[in-house]
Amino acid sequence: MTRMSTTSQGQGFDSTPFPLSAQPPVSGSGNGVDRVVITGLGAVTPYGVGAPTFFDGLLSGRSTTRRIQRFDPSQYVVQIACEVPDFDPYAYLPRKLVRQVDPFAQYALVAAYEALAQAGLIAPTDDDSGKPAVPLVDGVDPTRVGTMIASGIGGMTEMTDQYERLLTGGPGKVRPYLAIALPLNMGGGQVAIRHGLQGPSFSVVSACASGSDALGAALDMIRSGRADVILAGGAEAAVNPLTIAGFGAAGALSRRNDEPERASRPFDADRDGFICGEGAGLLVLERASHAQARGATVLAELAGYGLTNDAFHPTAPAAEGAGASRALALALADAAVTPEQVDHVNAHGTSTPPNDLAESRALRRVFGDHTDDIPVTSTKSAIGHLLGAAGGVEAVATVAAMTEGVIPPTLNLDRQDPDIVLDVVSGEPRKASIAVAISESFGFGGHNAVLVFRQ
């Protein structure tokens, strides 16, 4: 997930721009293939339910980091997180379905309903709760509509709850729904069942790059002709005693328990780790000609995707962000976009010392002097790190920034790290005309995923 080693911080920085010519274009939108557009957004975040609620929260500059409410954190090294507030799944989903699924899949189901409804692919119910199963509207072939919903850890709550039942009551106390609530693919699987989506469906797992890789995989699937529409992104419910204990023991999380709202501070000189968040972010990706034929409103285009592996260390980023640089270059080439055309970067920006530094160096290596002209922000400063869902939620934020013409601020940037030479948006939202934007995700295992969005 977020990489922590400090092994590369003392090495010299090569500011030579990364040669895009070294990475030949693949079959992207700049190379004659039907474009892939975005027609719907859905989100469940620590600000609440709904993509508008999420983006309005980001613009408000309000942190969602609080003392953990889901369990008593008194004995834990880390006692703070970004939880989805007052989430009642029974207000959105049938009782039987709620009992069948882990919270990560509940978040996915709620975000999916919103995204599909905005895209005009389902007809919302009268009470707008989405409780009954909601099939696709007439005229859309369900065998050509798929799901690609990622998760980094899947049904963690289900696993730990049922293990406790096993220990205290024996095998007979483990509920049968464990078998369908635990797997990482069941976010997408349950969404497909609920809405009758019979096209390609699987879950991508690449730690904290999972959500972005799911969107990239969906992009490739539509380009290849395997589907007309794919609902893609990520869902995670990782605010769990075992998860918080594990990441806390690894030293990945901030320990600012006494000032939670100031704990997540990407690019700040005093950053000390990330904050665990939860939720879901999903986008409806659609072949442009298919969207046009049914009169859908297009929000943006997903124009490019780049993915690499550092092949360096289980948790540490490669020196100078070399793997991230290659992913950036591949994504730009795939979109047929030059570095000078990029107007905004939604950074991975975890608030861990090595990650933020390596990411800034990767950006400067690819964009050169143009880096000074690109406003950068990190939504993790406000909602924490959603692990496998981060790429999906941040893609929603990136598209919203493009359509609204405003970039949310990075919170808690009191003193920018002098080694991080970026134009980080802080303090207040910044109005901007964004024709091309990038969203970046990096994760444990050396995974790097970069998405390029275009108006």
Buried (B, 14 or more C-beta within 10 A) or exposed (E): BBBBBEEBEEEEBBEEBBEBEEBEBBEBBBEEBBBBBBBBBBBBBBBBBBBBBBBBBBBEBEBBBBEBEBEEBEEBBBBBBBBBEEBEBEEBBBEEBBEBBBBBBBBBBBBBBBBBBBBBBBEBEEEEBBBEEBBBEEEBEBEBBBBBBBBBBBBBBBBBBBEEBBEEEEEEEBEEBBEBBBBBBBBBBBBBBBBBBBBBBBBBBBBBBBBBBBBBBBBBBBBEEBBBBBBBBBBBBBBBBBBBBEBBEBEBBBBBBEEBBBBBBBBBBEBBBBBBBBBBBBBBBBBBEBBEEBEBEBBBBBBBBBBBBBEBBEBBBBBBBBBBBBBBBBBBBBBBBEBEBBBBBBBBBBBBBBBBBBBBBBBBBBBBEBBEEBBBBBBBBBBBBBBBBBBBBBBBBBBBBBBBEBBBBBBBBEEBBEBBBBBBBBEEBBEBEBEBBBBBBBBBBBBBBBBBBBB
